[in-house]
Amino acid sequence: MSFLLWATQGIREQSGRGHALRTVPSAGARHALETYLCILGVEGLARGFYRYLPLEQQLVVEYRDENVAGKIASAAFEQNWMSSAAVVFVWSTIPYRMEWRYGLAAHKVILLDAGHVCQNLYLACEAIGAGTCAVAAYDQELMDQLLRIDGKDECVIYLAAAGKVS
Ligand SMILES: Cc1cc2nc3c(=O)[nH]c(=O)nc-3n(C[C@H](O)[C@H](O)[C@H](O)COP(=O)(O)O)c2cc1C
């Protein structure tokens, strides 16, 4: 988990001018994404939602929930196969981090950034014998509610289910 988080949003270098460079590119190094993990079956981690802290390389528990597998599949238009993943990465965006600098073009580059992040998850999973599948089919309101984010200043934009390849 630690490797996958680092490979998708980890900090590679911190400049003296207050911005951080990560393991993925980002337009203007704005990094308008947050990474949440929906943990379904990972040794040492209780089921529930966690948020990644890139600077500390740590996880914050958002909330624990034994029934999270059914809830995430259901918010993804009943894609029940997702319930058998070990973890579902859920990326949200806080658009203002990009908008203050790029205006309307912010929305294009946020989506491009998200594509890079998910591509790195594919590559990192491949490197450790795991697998992943991108997911963009989900109910916006239900998924935002599941993450307990407001859907306005912060909203979900992309997911990926991952686990060991059997
Ligand atoms: C932006 C995007 C959204 C996707 N959303 C879903 C999804 O909601 N459910 C799903 O099962 N697969 C989803 N996929 C996976 C595609 O169905 C899959 O990549 C495609 O069928 C090609 O298969 P491959 O990745 O094995 O080459 C998505 C892929 C991308 C890039």
The ligand as a Tripos MOL2 file, in Angstrom:
@<TRIPOS>MOLECULE
LIG
   31    33     1     0     0
SMALL
NO_CHARGES

@<TRIPOS>ATOM
      1 C1        -11.3820    6.6680  -17.8250 C.3       1 LIG1
      2 C2        -11.6850    5.1950  -17.6700 C.ar      1 LIG1
      3 C3        -12.8420    4.8070  -17.0140 C.ar      1 LIG1
      4 C4        -13.1350    3.4520  -16.8240 C.ar      1 LIG1
      5 N1        -14.2340    3.0930  -16.1010 N.ar      1 LIG1
      6 C5        -14.4870    1.7770  -15.8800 C.ar      1 LIG1
      7 C6        -15.5850    1.3930  -15.0710 C.ar      1 LIG1
      8 O1        -16.3300    2.1930  -14.5270 O.2       1 LIG1
      9 N2        -15.7970    0.0600  -14.8820 N.ar      1 LIG1
     10 C7        -14.9730   -0.8840  -15.4280 C.ar      1 LIG1
     11 O2        -15.2100   -2.0740  -15.2030 O.2       1 LIG1
     12 N3        -13.8950   -0.5250  -16.1860 N.ar      1 LIG1
     13 C8        -13.6430    0.7660  -16.4260 C.ar      1 LIG1
     14 N4        -12.5400    1.1430  -17.1580 N.ar      1 LIG1
     15 C9        -11.6580    0.0950  -17.7010 C.3       1 LIG1
     16 C10       -11.9000   -0.0800  -19.2020 C.3       1 LIG1
     17 O3        -13.1370   -0.7240  -19.4010 O.3       1 LIG1
     18 C11       -10.7290   -0.8920  -19.7900 C.3       1 LIG1
     19 O4         -9.5400   -0.1670  -19.6290 O.3       1 LIG1
     20 C12       -10.9600   -1.1880  -21.2630 C.3       1 LIG1
     21 O5        -12.0480   -2.0820  -21.4010 O.3       1 LIG1
     22 C13        -9.7230   -1.7800  -21.9410 C.3       1 LIG1
     23 O6         -9.2560   -2.9210  -21.2510 O.3       1 LIG1
     24 P1         -7.7280   -2.9910  -20.7280 P.3       1 LIG1
     25 O7         -7.5180   -1.8480  -19.7730 O.co2     1 LIG1
     26 O8         -7.6310   -4.3400  -20.0460 O.co2     1 LIG1
     27 O9         -6.8600   -2.8900  -21.9490 O.co2     1 LIG1
     28 C14       -12.2480    2.4760  -17.3450 C.ar      1 LIG1
     29 C15       -11.0670    2.8830  -18.0020 C.ar      1 LIG1
     30 C16       -10.7820    4.2210  -18.1490 C.ar      1 LIG1
     31 C17        -9.4860    4.6360  -18.8210 C.3       1 LIG1
@<TRIPOS>BOND
     1     1     2 1
     2     2     3 ar
     3     2    30 ar
     4     3     4 ar
     5     4     5 ar
     6     4    28 ar
     7     5     6 ar
     8     6     7 ar
     9     6    13 1
    10     7     8 2
    11     7     9 ar
    12     9    10 ar
    13    10    11 2
    14    10    12 ar
    15    12    13 ar
    16    13    14 ar
    17    14    15 1
    18    14    28 ar
    19    15    16 1
    20    16    17 1
    21    16    18 1
    22    18    19 1
    23    18    20 1
    24    20    21 1
    25    20    22 1
    26    22    23 1
    27    23    24 1
    28    24    25 2
    29    24    26 1
    30    24    27 1
    31    28    29 ar
    32    29    30 ar
    33    30    31 1
@<TRIPOS>SUBSTRUCTURE
     1 LIG1         1 GROUP 0 **** ****
